[in-house]
Amino acid sequence: MPGSPHTIGPVSVVTGLPSSRAGDHVTQLDKRAAKLNGFDYGNHWAEIEGSGRLAVVAWGSSTGAVREALARLGSRGHEFRLVSPRLLAPAQPARWTEALEGIERALVVELNHSAQFYRYLKGYCDPPCPVDVYHRPGPLPLRVGELVAEIEKWSRS
């Protein structure tokens, strides 16, 4: 049995034998889920910057380009809130609701073919505002000029 103790002289040792038993697998999944769900991530779950009635949500490598695009738009008098999660799983529905509080509309920006992050958020969270998505497949990264044009067009719609 995995994890069962045995004795070597006066010392009891727990072995780490691999197991393919369904019960052992579920026990380990439950243990990992409890660690993730029980941890208080505090304000480190996301970077939240700026103000305004519109929010742009980005994550990972897209965040830098989005941040720069919002800075350019800011120099033209536009105000946006940037929400960039560091933690995707476990989902943080209450924190998402809080991050989007007071926002009229949000735009999820992502670099993939099928808007996976947008669908993930909609699956786990009930945002307090309408959420749109701008996505396109790679391999070329999102460009700041492209994002300025798309975010500006979206903000006027």
CNS distance restraints for C-alpha pairs under 8 A (distance, minus, plus):
assign (resid   1 and name CA) (resid  17 and name CA) 7.70 0.50 0.50
assign (resid   2 and name CA) (resid  15 and name CA) 6.55 0.50 0.50
assign (resid   2 and name CA) (resid  16 and name CA) 5.99 0.50 0.50
assign (resid   2 and name CA) (resid  17 and name CA) 4.99 0.50 0.50
assign (resid   2 and name CA) (resid  18 and name CA) 6.57 0.50 0.50
assign (resid   2 and name CA) (resid  19 and name CA) 6.47 0.50 0.50
assign (resid   3 and name CA) (resid  14 and name CA) 5.36 0.50 0.50
assign (resid   3 and name CA) (resid  15 and name CA) 5.03 0.50 0.50
assign (resid   3 and name CA) (resid  16 and name CA) 5.48 0.50 0.50
assign (resid   3 and name CA) (resid  17 and name CA) 6.80 0.50 0.50
assign (resid   4 and name CA) (resid  14 and name CA) 5.66 0.50 0.50
assign (resid   4 and name CA) (resid  15 and name CA) 6.15 0.50 0.50
assign (resid   5 and name CA) (resid  12 and name CA) 6.08 0.50 0.50
assign (resid   5 and name CA) (resid  13 and name CA) 5.27 0.50 0.50
assign (resid   5 and name CA) (resid  14 and name CA) 4.37 0.50 0.50
assign (resid   5 and name CA) (resid  15 and name CA) 6.45 0.50 0.50
assign (resid   6 and name CA) (resid  12 and name CA) 5.63 0.50 0.50
assign (resid   6 and name CA) (resid  13 and name CA) 5.55 0.50 0.50
assign (resid   6 and name CA) (resid  14 and name CA) 6.64 0.50 0.50
assign (resid   6 and name CA) (resid  15 and name CA) 7.74 0.50 0.50
assign (resid   7 and name CA) (resid  11 and name CA) 5.73 0.50 0.50
assign (resid   7 and name CA) (resid  12 and name CA) 4.51 0.50 0.50
assign (resid   7 and name CA) (resid  13 and name CA) 6.14 0.50 0.50
assign (resid   8 and name CA) (resid  12 and name CA) 6.36 0.50 0.50
assign (resid   8 and name CA) (resid  13 and name CA) 7.22 0.50 0.50
assign (resid  19 and name CA) (resid  24 and name CA) 6.87 0.50 0.50
assign (resid  19 and name CA) (resid  25 and name CA) 7.80 0.50 0.50
assign (resid  20 and name CA) (resid  24 and name CA) 7.25 0.50 0.50
assign (resid  20 and name CA) (resid  25 and name CA) 6.92 0.50 0.50
assign (resid  21 and name CA) (resid  25 and name CA) 6.34 0.50 0.50
assign (resid  22 and name CA) (resid  26 and name CA) 6.21 0.50 0.50
assign (resid  23 and name CA) (resid  27 and name CA) 6.14 0.50 0.50
assign (resid  24 and name CA) (resid  28 and name CA) 6.30 0.50 0.50
assign (resid  25 and name CA) (resid  29 and name CA) 6.28 0.50 0.50
assign (resid  26 and name CA) (resid  30 and name CA) 6.06 0.50 0.50
assign (resid  27 and name CA) (resid  31 and name CA) 6.18 0.50 0.50
assign (resid  28 and name CA) (resid  32 and name CA) 6.23 0.50 0.50
assign (resid  29 and name CA) (resid  33 and name CA) 6.10 0.50 0.50
assign (resid  30 and name CA) (resid  34 and name CA) 6.08 0.50 0.50
assign (resid  31 and name CA) (resid  35 and name CA) 6.45 0.50 0.50
assign (resid  32 and name CA) (resid  36 and name CA) 6.40 0.50 0.50
assign (resid  33 and name CA) (resid  37 and name CA) 5.90 0.50 0.50
assign (resid  34 and name CA) (resid  38 and name CA) 5.60 0.50 0.50
assign (resid  35 and name CA) (resid  39 and name CA) 6.19 0.50 0.50
assign (resid  36 and name CA) (resid  90 and name CA) 6.69 0.50 0.50
assign (resid  37 and name CA) (resid  90 and name CA) 6.50 0.50 0.50
assign (resid  41 and name CA) (resid  45 and name CA) 5.70 0.50 0.50
assign (resid  43 and name CA) (resid  47 and name CA) 7.82 0.50 0.50
assign (resid  44 and name CA) (resid  86 and name CA) 7.16 0.50 0.50
assign (resid  45 and name CA) (resid  85 and name CA) 5.86 0.50 0.50
assign (resid  45 and name CA) (resid  86 and name CA) 5.30 0.50 0.50
assign (resid  45 and name CA) (resid  87 and name CA) 5.14 0.50 0.50
assign (resid  46 and name CA) (resid  83 and name CA) 6.77 0.50 0.50
assign (resid  46 and name CA) (resid  84 and name CA) 5.37 0.50 0.50
assign (resid  46 and name CA) (resid  85 and name CA) 3.80 0.50 0.50
assign (resid  46 and name CA) (resid  86 and name CA) 4.94 0.50 0.50
assign (resid  46 and name CA) (resid  87 and name CA) 6.75 0.50 0.50
assign (resid  47 and name CA) (resid  82 and name CA) 7.68 0.50 0.50
assign (resid  47 and name CA) (resid  83 and name CA) 5.92 0.50 0.50
assign (resid  47 and name CA) (resid  84 and name CA) 5.09 0.50 0.50
assign (resid  47 and name CA) (resid  85 and name CA) 6.14 0.50 0.50
assign (resid  47 and name CA) (resid  86 and name CA) 7.27 0.50 0.50
assign (resid  48 and name CA) (resid  81 and name CA) 7.05 0.50 0.50
assign (resid  48 and name CA) (resid  82 and name CA) 5.59 0.50 0.50
assign (resid  48 and name CA) (resid  83 and name CA) 4.65 0.50 0.50
assign (resid  48 and name CA) (resid  84 and name CA) 6.41 0.50 0.50
assign (resid  48 and name CA) (resid  99 and name CA) 7.28 0.50 0.50
assign (resid  49 and name CA) (resid  81 and name CA) 5.64 0.50 0.50
assign (resid  49 and name CA) (resid  82 and name CA) 5.10 0.50 0.50
assign (resid  49 and name CA) (resid  83 and name CA) 6.70 0.50 0.50
assign (resid  50 and name CA) (resid  79 and name CA) 7.32 0.50 0.50
assign (resid  50 and name CA) (resid  80 and name CA) 5.97 0.50 0.50
assign (resid  50 and name CA) (resid  81 and name CA) 4.45 0.50 0.50
assign (resid  50 and name CA) (resid  82 and name CA) 6.22 0.50 0.50
assign (resid  51 and name CA) (resid  79 and name CA) 6.10 0.50 0.50
assign (resid  51 and name CA) (resid  80 and name CA) 5.36 0.50 0.50
assign (resid  51 and name CA) (resid  81 and name CA) 4.64 0.50 0.50
assign (resid  52 and name CA) (resid  79 and name CA) 4.76 0.50 0.50
assign (resid  52 and name CA) (resid  80 and name CA) 4.72 0.50 0.50
assign (resid  52 and name CA) (resid  81 and name CA) 5.88 0.50 0.50
assign (resid  52 and name CA) (resid 103 and name CA) 7.42 0.50 0.50
assign (resid  53 and name CA) (resid  79 and name CA) 7.46 0.50 0.50
assign (resid  53 and name CA) (resid  80 and name CA) 6.71 0.50 0.50
assign (resid  53 and name CA) (resid  81 and name CA) 7.63 0.50 0.50
assign (resid  53 and name CA) (resid 102 and name CA) 6.81 0.50 0.50
assign (resid  53 and name CA) (resid 103 and name CA) 4.76 0.50 0.50
assign (resid  53 and name CA) (resid 104 and name CA) 5.43 0.50 0.50
assign (resid  53 and name CA) (resid 105 and name CA) 7.20 0.50 0.50
assign (resid  54 and name CA) (resid  79 and name CA) 7.39 0.50 0.50
assign (resid  54 and name CA) (resid  80 and name CA) 5.22 0.50 0.50
assign (resid  54 and name CA) (resid  81 and name CA) 6.33 0.50 0.50
assign (resid  54 and name CA) (resid 103 and name CA) 5.56 0.50 0.50
assign (resid  54 and name CA) (resid 104 and name CA) 5.88 0.50 0.50
assign (resid  54 and name CA) (resid 105 and name CA) 5.27 0.50 0.50
assign (resid  54 and name CA) (resid 106 and name CA) 5.74 0.50 0.50
assign (resid  54 and name CA) (resid 155 and name CA) 7.43 0.50 0.50
assign (resid  55 and name CA) (resid  80 and name CA) 5.30 0.50 0.50
assign (resid  55 and name CA) (resid  81 and name CA) 4.45 0.50 0.50
assign (resid  55 and name CA) (resid  82 and name CA) 5.73 0.50 0.50
assign (resid  55 and name CA) (resid  83 and name CA) 7.10 0.50 0.50
assign (resid  55 and name CA) (resid 100 and name CA) 7.35 0.50 0.50
assign (resid  55 and name CA) (resid 103 and name CA) 6.54 0.50 0.50
assign (resid  55 and name CA) (resid 105 and name CA) 6.50 0.50 0.50
assign (resid  55 and name CA) (resid 106 and name CA) 4.55 0.50 0.50
assign (resid  55 and name CA) (resid 107 and name CA) 6.29 0.50 0.50
assign (resid  56 and name CA) (resid  66 and name CA) 7.97 0.50 0.50
assign (resid  56 and name CA) (resid  80 and name CA) 6.91 0.50 0.50
assign (resid  56 and name CA) (resid  81 and name CA) 6.24 0.50 0.50
assign (resid  56 and name CA) (resid  82 and name CA) 5.06 0.50 0.50
assign (resid  56 and name CA) (resid  83 and name CA) 6.31 0.50 0.50
assign (resid  56 and name CA) (resid 106 and name CA) 5.60 0.50 0.50
assign (resid  56 and name CA) (resid 107 and name CA) 4.77 0.50 0.50
assign (resid  56 and name CA) (resid 108 and name CA) 5.88 0.50 0.50
assign (resid  56 and name CA) (resid 109 and name CA) 7.06 0.50 0.50
assign (resid  57 and name CA) (resid  82 and name CA) 5.91 0.50 0.50
assign (resid  57 and name CA) (resid  83 and name CA) 4.78 0.50 0.50
assign (resid  57 and name CA) (resid  84 and name CA) 5.78 0.50 0.50
assign (resid  57 and name CA) (resid 106 and name CA) 7.07 0.50 0.50
assign (resid  57 and name CA) (resid 107 and name CA) 5.98 0.50 0.50
assign (resid  57 and name CA) (resid 108 and name CA) 4.59 0.50 0.50
assign (resid  57 and name CA) (resid 109 and name CA) 6.08 0.50 0.50
assign (resid  58 and name CA) (resid  62 and name CA) 6.08 0.50 0.50
assign (resid  58 and name CA) (resid  63 and name CA) 5.28 0.50 0.50
assign (resid  58 and name CA) (resid  66 and name CA) 7.06 0.50 0.50
assign (resid  58 and name CA) (resid  82 and name CA) 7.61 0.50 0.50
assign (resid  58 and name CA) (resid  83 and name CA) 6.53 0.50 0.50
assign (resid  58 and name CA) (resid  84 and name CA) 5.06 0.50 0.50
assign (resid  58 and name CA) (resid  85 and name CA) 7.41 0.50 0.50
assign (resid  58 and name CA) (resid 108 and name CA) 6.03 0.50 0.50
assign (resid  58 and name CA) (resid 109 and name CA) 5.26 0.50 0.50
assign (resid  58 and name CA) (resid 110 and name CA) 6.36 0.50 0.50
assign (resid  59 and name CA) (resid  63 and name CA) 5.36 0.50 0.50
assign (resid  59 and name CA) (resid  84 and name CA) 5.00 0.50 0.50
assign (resid  59 and name CA) (resid  85 and name CA) 5.76 0.50 0.50
assign (resid  59 and name CA) (resid  86 and name CA) 7.08 0.50 0.50
assign (resid  59 and name CA) (resid 110 and name CA) 7.47 0.50 0.50
assign (resid  60 and name CA) (resid  84 and name CA) 7.78 0.50 0.50
assign (resid  60 and name CA) (resid  86 and name CA) 7.46 0.50 0.50
assign (resid  61 and name CA) (resid  65 and name CA) 7.90 0.50 0.50
assign (resid  62 and name CA) (resid  66 and name CA) 6.24 0.50 0.50
assign (resid  62 and name CA) (resid 109 and name CA) 7.63 0.50 0.50
assign (resid  62 and name CA) (resid 110 and name CA) 6.70 0.50 0.50
assign (resid  62 and name CA) (resid 111 and name CA) 7.20 0.50 0.50
assign (resid  62 and name CA) (resid 141 and name CA) 7.71 0.50 0.50
assign (resid  62 and name CA) (resid 142 and name CA) 6.67 0.50 0.50
assign (resid  63 and name CA) (resid  67 and name CA) 5.93 0.50 0.50
assign (resid  63 and name CA) (resid  84 and name CA) 6.57 0.50 0.50
assign (resid  64 and name CA) (resid  68 and name CA) 6.26 0.50 0.50
assign (resid  65 and name CA) (resid  69 and name CA) 6.13 0.50 0.50
assign (resid  65 and name CA) (resid 142 and name CA) 6.77 0.50 0.50
assign (resid  65 and name CA) (resid 143 and name CA) 6.40 0.50 0.50
assign (resid  65 and name CA) (resid 144 and name CA) 5.25 0.50 0.50
assign (resid  65 and name CA) (resid 147 and name CA) 7.66 0.50 0.50
assign (resid  66 and name CA) (resid  70 and name CA) 6.12 0.50 0.50
assign (resid  66 and name CA) (resid 109 and name CA) 7.95 0.50 0.50
assign (resid  66 and name CA) (resid 144 and name CA) 6.79 0.50 0.50
assign (resid  66 and name CA) (resid 147 and name CA) 6.69 0.50 0.50
assign (resid  67 and name CA) (resid  71 and name CA) 6.24 0.50 0.50
assign (resid  67 and name CA) (resid  82 and name CA) 7.28 0.50 0.50
assign (resid  68 and name CA) (resid  72 and name CA) 6.32 0.50 0.50
assign (resid  68 and name CA) (resid 144 and name CA) 6.54 0.50 0.50
assign (resid  69 and name CA) (resid  73 and name CA) 6.25 0.50 0.50
assign (resid  69 and name CA) (resid 144 and name CA) 5.22 0.50 0.50
assign (resid  69 and name CA) (resid 145 and name CA) 7.05 0.50 0.50
assign (resid  69 and name CA) (resid 147 and name CA) 6.01 0.50 0.50
assign (resid  69 and name CA) (resid 148 and name CA) 5.08 0.50 0.50
assign (resid  70 and name CA) (resid  74 and name CA) 5.88 0.50 0.50
assign (resid  70 and name CA) (resid  79 and name CA) 7.93 0.50 0.50
assign (resid  70 and name CA) (resid  80 and name CA) 6.91 0.50 0.50
assign (resid  70 and name CA) (resid 148 and name CA) 7.18 0.50 0.50
assign (resid  71 and name CA) (resid  75 and name CA) 6.34 0.50 0.50
assign (resid  72 and name CA) (resid  76 and name CA) 6.82 0.50 0.50
assign (resid  72 and name CA) (resid 148 and name CA) 7.38 0.50 0.50
assign (resid  73 and name CA) (resid  77 and name CA) 6.67 0.50 0.50
assign (resid  73 and name CA) (resid  78 and name CA) 5.43 0.50 0.50
assign (resid  73 and name CA) (resid  79 and name CA) 7.57 0.50 0.50
assign (resid  73 and name CA) (resid 148 and name CA) 6.75 0.50 0.50
assign (resid  73 and name CA) (resid 152 and name CA) 7.63 0.50 0.50
assign (resid  74 and name CA) (resid  78 and name CA) 4.68 0.50 0.50
assign (resid  74 and name CA) (resid  79 and name CA) 5.72 0.50 0.50
assign (resid  74 and name CA) (resid  80 and name CA) 7.76 0.50 0.50
assign (resid  83 and name CA) (resid  99 and name CA) 7.13 0.50 0.50
assign (resid  87 and name CA) (resid  91 and name CA) 7.76 0.50 0.50
assign (resid  88 and name CA) (resid  92 and name CA) 7.97 0.50 0.50
assign (resid  91 and name CA) (resid 124 and name CA) 6.57 0.50 0.50
assign (resid  92 and name CA) (resid  96 and name CA) 6.20 0.50 0.50
assign (resid  92 and name CA) (resid 125 and name CA) 7.85 0.50 0.50
assign (resid  93 and name CA) (resid  97 and name CA) 6.22 0.50 0.50
assign (resid  93 and name CA) (resid 124 and name CA) 6.46 0.50 0.50
assign (resid  93 and name CA) (resid 125 and name CA) 4.85 0.50 0.50
assign (resid  93 and name CA) (resid 126 and name CA) 7.29 0.50 0.50
assign (resid  94 and name CA) (resid  98 and name CA) 6.26 0.50 0.50
assign (resid  94 and name CA) (resid 125 and name CA) 7.96 0.50 0.50
assign (resid  95 and name CA) (resid  99 and name CA) 6.02 0.50 0.50
assign (resid  96 and name CA) (resid 100 and name CA) 6.23 0.50 0.50
assign (resid  96 and name CA) (resid 125 and name CA) 7.14 0.50 0.50
assign (resid  96 and name CA) (resid 127 and name CA) 7.07 0.50 0.50
assign (resid  97 and name CA) (resid 101 and name CA) 6.05 0.50 0.50
assign (resid  97 and name CA) (resid 125 and name CA) 7.62 0.50 0.50
assign (resid  97 and name CA) (resid 126 and name CA) 7.32 0.50 0.50
assign (resid  97 and name CA) (resid 127 and name CA) 5.59 0.50 0.50
assign (resid  97 and name CA) (resid 128 and name CA) 6.18 0.50 0.50
assign (resid 100 and name CA) (resid 106 and name CA) 7.85 0.50 0.50
assign (resid 100 and name CA) (resid 127 and name CA) 7.11 0.50 0.50
assign (resid 100 and name CA) (resid 128 and name CA) 6.68 0.50 0.50
assign (resid 100 and name CA) (resid 129 and name CA) 7.38 0.50 0.50
assign (resid 101 and name CA) (resid 128 and name CA) 6.63 0.50 0.50
assign (resid 103 and name CA) (resid 128 and name CA) 7.79 0.50 0.50
assign (resid 103 and name CA) (resid 129 and name CA) 6.46 0.50 0.50
assign (resid 104 and name CA) (resid 129 and name CA) 5.66 0.50 0.50
assign (resid 104 and name CA) (resid 130 and name CA) 7.17 0.50 0.50
assign (resid 105 and name CA) (resid 129 and name CA) 5.39 0.50 0.50
assign (resid 105 and name CA) (resid 130 and name CA) 5.09 0.50 0.50
assign (resid 105 and name CA) (resid 131 and name CA) 5.91 0.50 0.50
assign (resid 105 and name CA) (resid 132 and name CA) 7.75 0.50 0.50
assign (resid 106 and name CA) (resid 129 and name CA) 6.98 0.50 0.50
assign (resid 106 and name CA) (resid 130 and name CA) 6.39 0.50 0.50
assign (resid 106 and name CA) (resid 131 and name CA) 4.73 0.50 0.50
assign (resid 106 and name CA) (resid 132 and name CA) 6.22 0.50 0.50
assign (resid 107 and name CA) (resid 131 and name CA) 5.69 0.50 0.50
assign (resid 107 and name CA) (resid 132 and name CA) 4.78 0.50 0.50
assign (resid 107 and name CA) (resid 133 and name CA) 5.28 0.50 0.50
assign (resid 107 and name CA) (resid 134 and name CA) 6.97 0.50 0.50
assign (resid 108 and name CA) (resid 117 and name CA) 7.96 0.50 0.50
assign (resid 108 and name CA) (resid 118 and name CA) 6.22 0.50 0.50
assign (resid 108 and name CA) (resid 131 and name CA) 7.15 0.50 0.50
assign (resid 108 and name CA) (resid 132 and name CA) 6.22 0.50 0.50
assign (resid 108 and name CA) (resid 133 and name CA) 4.62 0.50 0.50
assign (resid 108 and name CA) (resid 134 and name CA) 6.15 0.50 0.50
assign (resid 108 and name CA) (resid 135 and name CA) 7.99 0.50 0.50
assign (resid 109 and name CA) (resid 133 and name CA) 6.00 0.50 0.50
assign (resid 109 and name CA) (resid 134 and name CA) 4.94 0.50 0.50
assign (resid 109 and name CA) (resid 135 and name CA) 5.84 0.50 0.50
assign (resid 110 and name CA) (resid 115 and name CA) 6.82 0.50 0.50
assign (resid 110 and name CA) (resid 117 and name CA) 7.16 0.50 0.50
assign (resid 110 and name CA) (resid 133 and name CA) 7.87 0.50 0.50
assign (resid 110 and name CA) (resid 134 and name CA) 6.54 0.50 0.50
assign (resid 110 and name CA) (resid 135 and name CA) 4.91 0.50 0.50
assign (resid 110 and name CA) (resid 136 and name CA) 7.07 0.50 0.50
assign (resid 111 and name CA) (resid 115 and name CA) 7.91 0.50 0.50
assign (resid 111 and name CA) (resid 135 and name CA) 5.54 0.50 0.50
assign (resid 111 and name CA) (resid 136 and name CA) 5.36 0.50 0.50
assign (resid 111 and name CA) (resid 137 and name CA) 5.53 0.50 0.50
assign (resid 111 and name CA) (resid 138 and name CA) 6.20 0.50 0.50
assign (resid 111 and name CA) (resid 141 and name CA) 7.29 0.50 0.50
assign (resid 111 and name CA) (resid 142 and name CA) 6.89 0.50 0.50
assign (resid 112 and name CA) (resid 116 and name CA) 7.16 0.50 0.50
assign (resid 112 and name CA) (resid 135 and name CA) 6.13 0.50 0.50
assign (resid 112 and name CA) (resid 136 and name CA) 5.35 0.50 0.50
assign (resid 112 and name CA) (resid 137 and name CA) 4.22 0.50 0.50
assign (resid 112 and name CA) (resid 138 and name CA) 6.33 0.50 0.50
assign (resid 113 and name CA) (resid 135 and name CA) 6.86 0.50 0.50
assign (resid 113 and name CA) (resid 136 and name CA) 5.42 0.50 0.50
assign (resid 113 and name CA) (resid 137 and name CA) 4.33 0.50 0.50
assign (resid 113 and name CA) (resid 138 and name CA) 7.74 0.50 0.50
assign (resid 114 and name CA) (resid 135 and name CA) 7.59 0.50 0.50
assign (resid 114 and name CA) (resid 136 and name CA) 7.89 0.50 0.50
assign (resid 114 and name CA) (resid 137 and name CA) 7.97 0.50 0.50
assign (resid 115 and name CA) (resid 119 and name CA) 6.31 0.50 0.50
assign (resid 115 and name CA) (resid 133 and name CA) 7.28 0.50 0.50
assign (resid 115 and name CA) (resid 134 and name CA) 7.91 0.50 0.50
assign (resid 115 and name CA) (resid 135 and name CA) 5.93 0.50 0.50
assign (resid 115 and name CA) (resid 136 and name CA) 7.94 0.50 0.50
assign (resid 116 and name CA) (resid 120 and name CA) 6.06 0.50 0.50
assign (resid 117 and name CA) (resid 121 and name CA) 6.19 0.50 0.50
assign (resid 118 and name CA) (resid 122 and name CA) 6.22 0.50 0.50
assign (resid 118 and name CA) (resid 133 and name CA) 6.64 0.50 0.50
assign (resid 119 and name CA) (resid 123 and name CA) 5.97 0.50 0.50
assign (resid 120 and name CA) (resid 124 and name CA) 6.38 0.50 0.50
assign (resid 121 and name CA) (resid 125 and name CA) 5.49 0.50 0.50
assign (resid 122 and name CA) (resid 126 and name CA) 6.58 0.50 0.50
assign (resid 122 and name CA) (resid 127 and name CA) 7.68 0.50 0.50
assign (resid 127 and name CA) (resid 131 and name CA) 7.57 0.50 0.50
assign (resid 134 and name CA) (resid 150 and name CA) 7.74 0.50 0.50
assign (resid 142 and name CA) (resid 146 and name CA) 7.07 0.50 0.50
assign (resid 142 and name CA) (resid 147 and name CA) 7.16 0.50 0.50
assign (resid 143 and name CA) (resid 147 and name CA) 6.29 0.50 0.50
assign (resid 144 and name CA) (resid 148 and name CA) 6.11 0.50 0.50
assign (resid 145 and name CA) (resid 149 and name CA) 6.32 0.50 0.50
assign (resid 146 and name CA) (resid 150 and name CA) 6.23 0.50 0.50
assign (resid 147 and name CA) (resid 151 and name CA) 5.78 0.50 0.50
assign (resid 148 and name CA) (resid 152 and name CA) 5.91 0.50 0.50
assign (resid 149 and name CA) (resid 153 and name CA) 6.08 0.50 0.50
assign (resid 150 and name CA) (resid 154 and name CA) 6.06 0.50 0.50
assign (resid 151 and name CA) (resid 155 and name CA) 5.96 0.50 0.50
assign (resid 152 and name CA) (resid 156 and name CA) 6.45 0.50 0.50
assign (resid 153 and name CA) (resid 157 and name CA) 6.48 0.50 0.50
